[in-house]
Amino acid sequence: METQPLREPPLEPRSAGWTFDHPSHGTCVPACSSYGTCHCGCGATPKRSAVTSVPWNRHAGHPFTFVPGHQLRVVHPRAGMWSKHGVPVERVRPLIRWLRTQHGSVRVVAEMLHMPESTLRGYLDNAKRKRVPPEAAQRIVDLTLAHRRRSRPLELWEEIPGRMESPFMVLERRTEMLVSQG
């Protein structure tokens, strides 16, 4: 009697960036250029499958495609914990701490960001976390920048010459030059 898997296997690779000839789940095939190493690029050696399950792309004795947890680095499109595409958490933590001091608590900041409090606390306290999803990092940056003091156009013009120059200001300068020359 053949055993059935407990749930349906994934039918297609879960990432548009998957460049190997075999599915991203299950075991690797001997013809693969990364056979015997983790496909995330870390160089670690994954375990070998003890059983054969064709629906799950597992073949006894062959190494798995990834070391456990490393598939999130490549396959999952919105992975934040280990993703190579996220923002480094070290760049986001100081902003969250500053927002916490400005608003009094992580809960208030989480409400302002429309984000679960536990997620925000994970960004602050989880030592294993490496990256934050780009969408979440952008919301944190936007809320931080909303607190900045807007400078007046003349002050900004003095800081960045030529950026905020209006035609009226140029006209005033030219008339002053003409008056001083004449």
Summary of the structure (lengths in Angstrom):
residues: 182
radius of gyration: 27.2
end to end distance: 105.6
largest distance: 105.6
contacts: 439
relative contact order: 0.09
helix: 40%
strand: 5%
